[in-house]
Amino acid sequence: MLFVVKNEMIKKKFGISELALKLKKGSLALFPTDTLPALCSYPKYSKKIWTIKKRPSTKPLILMGGCLDHLFEFVHPCAREDGLKLAKKYWPGALTIVLPTIGNISENLNYNSNSIGFRVPALSLARDLLLKTGPLATTSANISGEAPVKDFLEASIKFPGIPILAPGPWPKSSGLASTVVEWNDGKWNLLRAGSVVLN
């Protein structure tokens, strides 16, 4: 049985360039971050994430990027200045910043609002993938209502058949979700306490 599990893991392990190609073709993928392992896709394929996670459509996804500039092109001008101040202070890091958007990016990540969460992770391996792919729709790697997976092996077992970023094992993550703050007419509201304490 252990041989079968290891054999299946070998079949779905990919380096950054190979994984990026799979994502561009519409695949989901698994990769590590500084907080929790992530399940991801290109935004236009994000419905697959809700389906595989059995996630309610009322719960939005996060747009994760390899650098600040790749994300702020989607931020509405009214929130850009305030958002940049916070992003420059805490990114790369475990802070998700919810901001209003321009264009139709929110249609793929949040069915209920034109605001979405943005984050640049602290883990360099994650940023290397995101710089190669461009921003990705992401969420923690778990079935909705269940505990998030903690590492490479758990991710492989929980989501068999989903391509996974190699090499493994991944660097140890904090195991804590990101802190989430939302911009609302110039004021910040804490939506979820997490790894980062704002000061």
Secondary structure as a PSIPRED ss2 file (coil, helix, strand):
# PSIPRED VFORMAT (PSIPRED V4.0)

   1 M C   1.000  0.000  0.000
   2 L H   0.000  1.000  0.000
   3 F H   0.000  1.000  0.000
   4 V H   0.000  1.000  0.000
   5 V H   0.000  1.000  0.000
   6 K H   0.000  1.000  0.000
   7 N H   0.000  1.000  0.000
   8 E H   0.000  1.000  0.000
   9 M H   0.000  1.000  0.000
  10 I H   0.000  1.000  0.000
  11 K H   0.000  1.000  0.000
  12 K C   1.000  0.000  0.000
  13 K E   0.000  0.000  1.000
  14 F E   0.000  0.000  1.000
  15 G C   1.000  0.000  0.000
  16 I H   0.000  1.000  0.000
  17 S H   0.000  1.000  0.000
  18 E H   0.000  1.000  0.000
  19 L H   0.000  1.000  0.000
  20 A H   0.000  1.000  0.000
  21 L H   0.000  1.000  0.000
  22 K H   0.000  1.000  0.000
  23 L H   0.000  1.000  0.000
  24 K H   0.000  1.000  0.000
  25 K C   1.000  0.000  0.000
  26 G C   1.000  0.000  0.000
  27 S C   1.000  0.000  0.000
  28 L C   1.000  0.000  0.000
  29 A E   0.000  0.000  1.000
  30 L E   0.000  0.000  1.000
  31 F E   0.000  0.000  1.000
  32 P C   1.000  0.000  0.000
  33 T C   1.000  0.000  0.000
  34 D C   1.000  0.000  0.000
  35 T C   1.000  0.000  0.000
  36 L C   1.000  0.000  0.000
  37 P C   1.000  0.000  0.000
  38 A E   0.000  0.000  1.000
  39 L E   0.000  0.000  1.000
  40 C E   0.000  0.000  1.000
  41 S E   0.000  0.000  1.000
  42 Y C   1.000  0.000  0.000
  43 P H   0.000  1.000  0.000
  44 K H   0.000  1.000  0.000
  45 Y H   0.000  1.000  0.000
  46 S C   1.000  0.000  0.000
  47 K H   0.000  1.000  0.000
  48 K H   0.000  1.000  0.000
  49 I H   0.000  1.000  0.000
  50 W H   0.000  1.000  0.000
  51 T H   0.000  1.000  0.000
  52 I H   0.000  1.000  0.000
  53 K H   0.000  1.000  0.000
  54 K C   1.000  0.000  0.000
  55 R C   1.000  0.000  0.000
  56 P C   1.000  0.000  0.000
  57 S C   1.000  0.000  0.000
  58 T C   1.000  0.000  0.000
  59 K C   1.000  0.000  0.000
  60 P C   1.000  0.000  0.000
  61 L C   1.000  0.000  0.000
  62 I E   0.000  0.000  1.000
  63 L E   0.000  0.000  1.000
  64 M E   0.000  0.000  1.000
  65 G C   1.000  0.000  0.000
  66 G C   1.000  0.000  0.000
  67 C C   1.000  0.000  0.000
  68 L H   0.000  1.000  0.000
  69 D H   0.000  1.000  0.000
  70 H H   0.000  1.000  0.000
  71 L H   0.000  1.000  0.000
  72 F H   0.000  1.000  0.000
  73 E C   1.000  0.000  0.000
  74 F C   1.000  0.000  0.000
  75 V E   0.000  0.000  1.000
  76 H C   1.000  0.000  0.000
  77 P H   0.000  1.000  0.000
  78 C H   0.000  1.000  0.000
  79 A H   0.000  1.000  0.000
  80 R H   0.000  1.000  0.000
  81 E H   0.000  1.000  0.000
  82 D H   0.000  1.000  0.000
  83 G H   0.000  1.000  0.000
  84 L H   0.000  1.000  0.000
  85 K H   0.000  1.000  0.000
  86 L H   0.000  1.000  0.000
  87 A H   0.000  1.000  0.000
  88 K H   0.000  1.000  0.000
  89 K H   0.000  1.000  0.000
  90 Y H   0.000  1.000  0.000
  91 W C   1.000  0.000  0.000
  92 P C   1.000  0.000  0.000
  93 G C   1.000  0.000  0.000
  94 A C   1.000  0.000  0.000
  95 L E   0.000  0.000  1.000
  96 T E   0.000  0.000  1.000
  97 I E   0.000  0.000  1.000
  98 V E   0.000  0.000  1.000
  99 L E   0.000  0.000  1.000
 100 P E   0.000  0.000  1.000
 101 T E   0.000  0.000  1.000
 102 I C   1.000  0.000  0.000
 103 G C   1.000  0.000  0.000
 104 N C   1.000  0.000  0.000
 105 I H   0.000  1.000  0.000
 106 S H   0.000  1.000  0.000
 107 E H   0.000  1.000  0.000
 108 N H   0.000  1.000  0.000
 109 L C   1.000  0.000  0.000
 110 N C   1.000  0.000  0.000
 111 Y C   1.000  0.000  0.000
 112 N C   1.000  0.000  0.000
 113 S C   1.000  0.000  0.000
 114 N C   1.000  0.000  0.000
 115 S E   0.000  0.000  1.000
 116 I E   0.000  0.000  1.000
 117 G E   0.000  0.000  1.000
 118 F E   0.000  0.000  1.000
 119 R E   0.000  0.000  1.000
 120 V C   1.000  0.000  0.000
 121 P C   1.000  0.000  0.000
 122 A C   1.000  0.000  0.000
 123 L C   1.000  0.000  0.000
 124 S H   0.000  1.000  0.000
 125 L H   0.000  1.000  0.000
 126 A H   0.000  1.000  0.000
 127 R H   0.000  1.000  0.000
 128 D H   0.000  1.000  0.000
 129 L H   0.000  1.000  0.000
 130 L H   0.000  1.000  0.000
 131 L H   0.000  1.000  0.000
 132 K H   0.000  1.000  0.000
 133 T H   0.000  1.000  0.000
 134 G C   1.000  0.000  0.000
 135 P C   1.000  0.000  0.000
 136 L E   0.000  0.000  1.000
 137 A E   0.000  0.000  1.000
 138 T E   0.000  0.000  1.000
 139 T E   0.000  0.000  1.000
 140 S E   0.000  0.000  1.000
 141 A C   1.000  0.000  0.000
 142 N C   1.000  0.000  0.000
 143 I C   1.000  0.000  0.000
 144 S C   1.000  0.000  0.000
 145 G C   1.000  0.000  0.000
 146 E C   1.000  0.000  0.000
 147 A C   1.000  0.000  0.000
 148 P C   1.000  0.000  0.000
 149 V C   1.000  0.000  0.000
 150 K C   1.000  0.000  0.000
 151 D C   1.000  0.000  0.000
 152 F H   0.000  1.000  0.000
 153 L H   0.000  1.000  0.000
 154 E H   0.000  1.000  0.000
 155 A H   0.000  1.000  0.000
 156 S H   0.000  1.000  0.000
 157 I H   0.000  1.000  0.000
 158 K H   0.000  1.000  0.000
 159 F C   1.000  0.000  0.000
 160 P C   1.000  0.000  0.000
 161 G C   1.000  0.000  0.000
 162 I C   1.000  0.000  0.000
 163 P C   1.000  0.000  0.000
 164 I E   0.000  0.000  1.000
 165 L E   0.000  0.000  1.000
 166 A C   1.000  0.000  0.000
 167 P C   1.000  0.000  0.000
 168 G C   1.000  0.000  0.000
 169 P C   1.000  0.000  0.000
 170 W C   1.000  0.000  0.000
 171 P C   1.000  0.000  0.000
 172 K C   1.000  0.000  0.000
 173 S C   1.000  0.000  0.000
 174 S C   1.000  0.000  0.000
 175 G C   1.000  0.000  0.000
 176 L C   1.000  0.000  0.000
 177 A C   1.000  0.000  0.000
 178 S C   1.000  0.000  0.000
 179 T E   0.000  0.000  1.000
 180 V E   0.000  0.000  1.000
 181 V E   0.000  0.000  1.000
 182 E E   0.000  0.000  1.000
 183 W E   0.000  0.000  1.000
 184 N E   0.000  0.000  1.000
 185 D C   1.000  0.000  0.000
 186 G C   1.000  0.000  0.000
 187 K E   0.000  0.000  1.000
 188 W E   0.000  0.000  1.000
 189 N E   0.000  0.000  1.000
 190 L E   0.000  0.000  1.000
 191 L E   0.000  0.000  1.000
 192 R E   0.000  0.000  1.000
 193 A C   1.000  0.000  0.000
 194 G C   1.000  0.000  0.000
 195 S C   1.000  0.000  0.000
 196 V C   1.000  0.000  0.000
 197 V C   1.000  0.000  0.000
 198 L C   1.000  0.000  0.000
 199 N C   1.000  0.000  0.000
